[in-house]
Structure formats: C-alpha cells, structure tokens
C-alpha cells in the first residue's frame, strides 16, 4: 500500500466505523413516542453533540468567513464545489428516469468545467441550464425504498435509515475525495463545510430565536423537505403504472347509470338518418290543400300511452303498427238439410 492510498483507506475506515457505531447505538436506544422517530432519545443526544460542535467551531468559522472574504470569493468557492456535485446529480437523475434533467446536469458540468474556469464561474446557469441537487438516497426513494426511521448522525446531521445507506456511495462518487495530495483534500473539505454553513447562517439565527424546540423543528422540517425532494413536490418521479383513461368521464349522470345497469349492451346499432340539408332552390308554387283526413283515435291513444312508448313510437315512425288479427268465422244458425 502506497503512502497516498494509506490515508484514504484510513479515512474510509473511519467513516464506516462512525456509521456502524451510530447504527448500533440507534438499535439500542429506547423507542420514542413519535412513529417517525423511534430512536428519539439517541437522536437528541447526537443533536446536542452536533450543536456543541457547531457553536464551538463551525458557526464562528462561518461567521468570520462571511464577514472577511469578499462576496465574489465566496461565490467562486460555492460554484466550484457545486460544479463537482453536478456530475453525481446528473447520474442520479438518469437512474431515476429523468433523462432531460440528467443530460442538463452533465452539460452543466462540462460547460462549467471548461468555459467556467474549472467551475469557478457558473456559465451553465447563464445559459439557462437549471441546477439540481440529487443524491443516492433520493434515487432509492424514487425506486420505492421506504425512508425508515429518522436518524441524527454525528457531524453529518439529520438523515434517515435509507439515506444513511446511500452516504458511502455519495462519498465515493465525489470527485474531491480523490484529490491529491491529501493535505489539499482536507483543506478543501473543511472549506466546503464552512461555505455550506455560512450559506444558512442567517436562517439558523432566525430559527434559534423562533423555535421552541429546535430538535423537533429541524426533524419535522427535514423530513418534509426530504419527501418533497424525492417526490418532486408531489409528482412521482418513476411511474410504474400508467393511468387508465376514463372513458365515461364526459358522459352525463343518467347515461352512466344506464350504462352500468346494462353492462352487456353493445351500444346503439345506428340512429335515424340525418335530415337532408335545405337547398337554395326557389320554393315550388303553392298547391291546393288536400282533403282533410278523417279524424281517428290515434292521437288519443298516444296521449294515454306512457312516455317510454311514445319514445319508441317516435324512433320507429315508419312502423305500421301491430298487424290486426283475422276475424273469427261466423257460426251458422241454419239447420242443415237432410
């Protein structure tokens, strides 16, 4: 094992060991009352630890970083590390079935890495390519893997069991994890953490003033935001089942009821012939009116008939009606001759 690979192996062993210890302690923790946070007792202890580290080291460093460094330097640092994350974001978008977003992210990475001076300039956003943030935990969620209980990881912050399982792959896919020499890699990792903390410095100050229970505020906000990012604000990323078209949506209520009552009915076999369109020829000369037809009892019969019978008779106007029965033969009263 070479000198350059030895620190990397130790770094990986340290990360895996920290995750293993966190999972073991979470399994031994007392079950909480919140179904989404069954390891609340352990998570609150980790929250206190992370909060102490933030107050002692990370927040003061972020405050000095934001007050001392010029704005364009902070923007360059954020653009540089954000450009490195676009590569893994594009791959995750492709794995989630979002080809357009994935190709857009890969194009951003190529454009910013070349014309953007290694990512210091965000040329992609100026070209209209939207920036996305995806990780392997979101990909697992898009594949249908449940999130599992909420976890507060040491130094890494809020997470879930599903997202924790994807952290090693996220770290392995980070191009900065292979930066040589190791000293520059460590300085860059610390600079990235300070830059990310400085970006949320104002929001954290407001939360500290407004939230009664900061642990619950961070937990509920993280779970809600994480779910919205996985489902793209309510729209399922990968649709395993196509929506069936609703054929009866535009039918009136009576038609739906009749159709459901007669499911075996093949439907109408044809309607009456359409009425001929009126022609533009002049009207013929008036003819004498025919003799008045004798009045029959048919209108009276139609009036007494039920509405269904009227509709059937109107649909079959050419029907001559029922065939009259033949009269019975008359019985002769004459006595036959002998």
C-alpha positions as CSV (number, residue, x, y, z in Angstrom):
1,X,0.0,0.0,0.0
2,X,1.5,3.4,-1.1
3,X,1.7,6.5,1.0
4,X,-1.1,8.2,-0.9
5,X,-3.6,5.4,-0.6
6,X,-3.0,4.8,3.2
7,X,-4.7,8.0,4.4
8,X,-7.6,7.3,2.0
9,X,-8.1,3.8,3.4
10,X,-8.0,5.2,7.0
11,X,-10.5,7.8,6.0
12,X,-12.9,5.3,4.6
13,X,-12.5,3.0,7.7
14,X,-13.2,6.0,9.9
15,X,-16.4,6.8,8.1
16,X,-17.6,3.2,8.0
17,X,-16.8,2.9,11.7
18,X,-18.7,6.0,12.6
19,X,-21.8,4.8,10.7
20,X,-21.6,1.4,12.3
21,X,-21.4,2.9,15.8
22,X,-24.3,5.2,15.1
23,X,-26.4,2.3,13.8
24,X,-25.5,0.2,16.8
25,X,-26.4,2.9,19.3
26,X,-29.6,3.6,17.4
27,X,-30.6,0.0,17.7
28,X,-30.0,0.0,21.5
29,X,-31.9,3.3,22.0
30,X,-35.2,3.5,23.8
31,X,-38.1,3.7,21.4
32,X,-39.7,7.1,21.3
33,X,-43.4,8.1,21.0
34,X,-43.2,9.6,17.5
35,X,-43.6,6.8,14.9
36,X,-41.2,8.6,12.5
37,X,-38.6,9.0,15.3
38,X,-38.5,5.8,17.3
39,X,-34.8,6.5,18.3
40,X,-35.6,9.9,19.7
41,X,-33.5,9.5,22.8
42,X,-30.4,8.7,20.9
43,X,-31.1,11.3,18.2
44,X,-31.4,14.0,20.9
45,X,-28.0,13.1,22.3
46,X,-26.5,13.3,18.9
47,X,-28.2,16.6,18.3
48,X,-26.7,18.1,21.4
49,X,-23.3,16.8,20.3
50,X,-23.6,18.3,16.8
51,X,-25.0,21.6,18.3
52,X,-22.0,21.9,20.6
53,X,-19.5,21.3,17.7
54,X,-21.4,23.9,15.7
55,X,-21.4,26.5,18.5
56,X,-17.7,26.0,19.3
57,X,-16.1,25.6,15.9
58,X,-18.3,25.7,12.8
59,X,-20.5,28.7,13.4
60,X,-17.7,31.0,14.5
61,X,-15.7,30.0,11.4
62,X,-18.6,30.5,9.1
63,X,-19.2,34.0,10.6
64,X,-15.6,35.1,10.0
65,X,-15.7,33.5,6.5
66,X,-18.8,35.5,5.6
67,X,-17.6,38.8,7.1
68,X,-14.0,38.8,5.9
69,X,-13.9,37.2,2.5
70,X,-15.2,39.2,-0.5
71,X,-18.5,38.1,-2.0
72,X,-17.0,37.1,-5.3
73,X,-14.6,34.8,-3.5
74,X,-17.5,33.1,-1.6
75,X,-19.4,32.8,-4.8
76,X,-16.4,31.2,-6.5
77,X,-16.0,28.6,-3.7
78,X,-19.7,27.8,-3.8
79,X,-19.6,27.5,-7.6
80,X,-16.5,25.2,-7.6
81,X,-17.9,22.6,-5.2
82,X,-21.4,22.9,-6.6
83,X,-20.0,22.1,-10.0
84,X,-18.3,18.9,-8.7
85,X,-21.7,17.8,-7.3
86,X,-23.4,18.3,-10.7
87,X,-21.7,15.2,-12.0
88,X,-23.2,12.9,-9.4
89,X,-26.5,14.7,-9.6
90,X,-26.8,14.1,-13.3
91,X,-26.1,10.4,-12.8
92,X,-28.7,10.1,-10.1
93,X,-31.3,11.9,-12.3
94,X,-30.6,9.4,-15.1
95,X,-31.0,6.5,-12.6
96,X,-34.3,8.0,-11.6
97,X,-35.6,8.0,-15.2
98,X,-35.3,11.8,-15.6
99,X,-33.3,11.9,-18.8
100,X,-33.8,15.5,-19.6
101,X,-32.6,16.7,-16.2
102,X,-29.7,14.3,-16.2
103,X,-28.4,15.4,-19.5
104,X,-28.8,19.0,-18.4
105,X,-26.7,18.4,-15.3
106,X,-24.0,16.7,-17.3
107,X,-24.0,19.5,-19.8
108,X,-23.7,22.0,-16.9
109,X,-20.7,20.1,-15.5
110,X,-18.9,20.0,-18.9
111,X,-19.6,23.7,-19.6
112,X,-18.6,25.0,-16.2
113,X,-15.5,22.8,-16.0
114,X,-14.2,24.2,-19.3
115,X,-15.5,27.6,-20.1
116,X,-16.2,28.3,-16.4
117,X,-12.5,28.0,-15.3
118,X,-12.9,24.7,-13.5
119,X,-16.3,25.6,-12.1
120,X,-15.5,29.0,-10.5
121,X,-17.9,30.6,-12.9
122,X,-21.5,29.3,-13.3
123,X,-21.8,29.5,-17.1
124,X,-24.5,26.9,-17.1
125,X,-27.0,29.0,-15.2
126,X,-26.3,31.9,-17.6
127,X,-27.0,29.5,-20.5
128,X,-30.4,28.6,-19.0
129,X,-29.4,25.2,-17.5
130,X,-31.2,24.8,-14.2
131,X,-29.2,23.4,-11.3
132,X,-30.5,20.3,-9.4
133,X,-29.4,18.6,-6.2
134,X,-29.8,14.8,-6.2
135,X,-28.1,12.0,-4.2
136,X,-28.4,8.3,-4.0
137,X,-30.8,8.4,-1.1
138,X,-33.3,10.3,-3.3
139,X,-32.7,7.7,-6.0
140,X,-33.5,4.9,-3.6
141,X,-36.7,6.8,-2.6
142,X,-37.6,7.1,-6.3
143,X,-37.2,3.4,-6.7
144,X,-39.7,2.8,-3.9
145,X,-37.4,2.1,-0.9
146,X,-39.1,3.3,2.3
147,X,-37.3,6.0,4.3
148,X,-37.2,4.2,7.6
149,X,-36.8,5.9,10.9
150,X,-35.3,9.3,11.4
151,X,-31.6,9.4,12.4
152,X,-29.3,12.2,13.7
153,X,-25.8,11.2,12.5
154,X,-22.7,12.6,14.4
155,X,-21.2,15.5,12.5
156,X,-23.3,14.7,9.3
157,X,-26.6,15.9,10.8
158,X,-30.2,14.8,10.1
159,X,-30.8,11.7,7.9
160,X,-32.9,8.6,7.7
161,X,-32.0,4.9,7.5
162,X,-32.4,4.8,3.7
163,X,-30.4,8.0,3.2
164,X,-27.7,6.7,5.6
165,X,-27.3,3.6,3.5
166,X,-26.6,5.8,0.5
167,X,-24.0,8.0,2.1
168,X,-21.0,5.7,1.4
169,X,-21.8,5.7,-2.4
170,X,-22.3,9.5,-2.3
171,X,-18.8,9.9,-0.8
172,X,-17.3,7.5,-3.3
173,X,-18.8,9.4,-6.2
174,X,-17.5,12.8,-5.0
175,X,-14.5,13.8,-7.3
176,X,-12.9,15.8,-4.5
177,X,-12.5,12.5,-2.5
178,X,-9.7,11.6,-4.9
179,X,-7.8,14.9,-4.7
180,X,-4.0,14.6,-4.2
181,X,-2.2,15.5,-2.1
182,X,-4.3,14.6,0.9
183,X,-3.5,17.9,2.6
184,X,-5.2,19.9,-0.1
185,X,-8.1,17.5,0.0
186,X,-8.6,18.0,3.8
187,X,-8.3,21.8,3.4
188,X,-10.9,21.7,0.6
189,X,-13.3,19.5,2.7
190,X,-13.1,22.0,5.6
191,X,-13.6,24.9,3.3
192,X,-16.7,23.3,1.7
193,X,-18.2,22.7,5.2
194,X,-17.6,26.3,6.3
195,X,-19.1,27.6,3.0
196,X,-22.2,25.5,3.4
197,X,-22.6,26.6,7.0
198,X,-22.2,30.3,6.0
199,X,-25.0,29.9,3.4
200,X,-27.5,29.1,6.1
201,X,-26.1,31.3,8.8
202,X,-29.0,33.8,8.7
203,X,-31.6,31.1,8.6
204,X,-30.1,29.3,11.6
205,X,-30.1,32.5,13.7
206,X,-33.7,33.1,12.9
207,X,-34.6,29.5,13.9
208,X,-32.8,29.8,17.2
209,X,-34.9,32.8,18.0
210,X,-38.3,31.5,16.9
211,X,-38.3,27.7,17.5
212,X,-39.4,26.5,20.9
213,X,-37.9,23.0,20.4
214,X,-35.1,23.2,17.9
215,X,-34.8,19.4,17.7
216,X,-38.4,18.9,16.6
217,X,-38.3,21.9,14.3
218,X,-35.2,20.5,12.5
219,X,-36.6,17.0,12.4
220,X,-40.0,17.9,11.0
221,X,-38.6,20.4,8.5
222,X,-36.0,17.9,7.3
223,X,-38.5,15.0,6.8
224,X,-41.0,17.3,5.0
225,X,-38.4,18.8,2.7
226,X,-36.8,15.4,2.0
227,X,-40.1,13.9,1.0
228,X,-40.8,16.9,-1.3
229,X,-37.4,16.5,-3.0
230,X,-37.9,12.7,-3.5
231,X,-41.4,13.1,-5.0
232,X,-40.6,16.4,-6.8
233,X,-43.2,18.3,-4.9
234,X,-45.9,15.6,-5.2
235,X,-45.2,14.2,-8.6
236,X,-43.9,10.7,-8.6
237,X,-40.5,10.5,-10.3
238,X,-40.8,7.0,-11.7
239,X,-44.4,5.9,-12.7
240,X,-44.6,2.1,-12.6
241,X,-48.3,2.1,-13.6
242,X,-49.8,4.1,-16.3
243,X,-53.0,5.9,-15.6
244,X,-56.0,4.3,-17.3
245,X,-58.2,6.7,-19.4
246,X,-61.6,7.5,-18.0
247,X,-64.0,6.9,-20.9
248,X,-67.1,7.7,-19.0
249,X,-65.8,11.0,-17.5
250,X,-67.6,13.2,-20.1
251,X,-70.9,11.3,-20.0
252,X,-74.0,12.7,-18.2
253,X,-75.1,11.1,-14.9
254,X,-78.1,9.4,-16.4
255,X,-76.0,7.8,-19.2
256,X,-73.5,6.5,-16.6
257,X,-76.4,4.9,-14.6
258,X,-78.0,3.3,-17.6
259,X,-74.6,2.0,-18.9
260,X,-73.8,0.5,-15.5
261,X,-77.2,-1.2,-15.3
262,X,-76.7,-2.8,-18.7
263,X,-73.0,-3.8,-18.9
264,X,-73.6,-6.3,-21.8
265,X,-75.3,-3.8,-24.0
266,X,-73.2,-3.4,-27.2
267,X,-74.4,0.2,-27.6
268,X,-76.5,1.8,-30.3
269,X,-76.7,0.0,-33.6
270,X,-77.4,3.1,-35.6
271,X,-79.5,6.1,-35.5
272,X,-82.1,7.7,-37.7
273,X,-80.8,9.1,-41.0
274,X,-79.7,12.7,-40.8
275,X,-82.1,15.2,-42.0
276,X,-81.3,16.5,-45.5
277,X,-79.8,20.0,-45.7
278,X,-82.2,22.6,-47.2
279,X,-81.3,23.5,-50.7
280,X,-81.2,27.1,-52.0
281,X,-83.6,26.4,-54.9
282,X,-86.7,28.5,-55.0
283,X,-89.8,27.1,-53.3
284,X,-92.4,25.4,-55.7
285,X,-95.7,27.0,-56.4
286,X,-98.4,26.5,-53.8
287,X,-100.7,23.6,-54.4
288,X,-104.3,23.2,-53.3
289,X,-104.5,21.7,-49.8
290,X,-105.7,18.0,-49.8
291,X,-108.9,17.0,-48.3
292,X,-109.0,16.8,-44.6
293,X,-108.1,13.3,-43.4
294,X,-110.6,11.7,-41.3
295,X,-110.0,12.1,-37.6
296,X,-109.0,8.9,-35.9
297,X,-108.5,7.9,-32.3
298,X,-104.7,7.6,-32.7
299,X,-103.8,10.9,-31.1
300,X,-105.9,10.0,-28.1
301,X,-104.1,6.6,-27.9
302,X,-100.7,8.4,-28.0
303,X,-101.8,10.7,-25.2
304,X,-102.8,7.8,-23.0
305,X,-99.6,5.8,-23.8
306,X,-96.7,6.0,-21.3
307,X,-93.6,8.2,-22.1
308,X,-91.4,5.1,-23.0
309,X,-94.0,4.0,-25.5
310,X,-94.0,7.5,-27.1
311,X,-90.2,7.5,-27.4
312,X,-90.2,4.0,-29.1
313,X,-93.0,5.0,-31.5
314,X,-91.2,8.3,-32.3
315,X,-88.0,6.3,-33.1
316,X,-89.9,4.0,-35.5
317,X,-92.1,6.4,-37.3
318,X,-92.5,4.1,-40.3
319,X,-93.8,1.2,-38.3
320,X,-97.4,0.4,-39.5
321,X,-98.2,-0.9,-36.0
322,X,-99.4,-4.3,-34.9
323,X,-101.0,-6.5,-37.6
324,X,-104.8,-6.8,-37.0
325,X,-106.0,-10.3,-36.1
326,X,-108.3,-12.1,-38.6
327,X,-112.0,-12.1,-37.5
328,X,-113.3,-15.4,-36.2
329,X,-115.6,-17.3,-38.6
330,X,-119.3,-16.7,-38.1
331,X,-121.3,-19.7,-36.7
332,X,-124.2,-20.7,-39.0
333,X,-127.6,-20.9,-37.3
334,X,-129.3,-22.7,-40.1
335,X,-130.3,-26.3,-39.8
336,X,-128.5,-28.5,-42.4
337,X,-130.8,-30.1,-44.9
338,X,-131.4,-33.8,-44.8
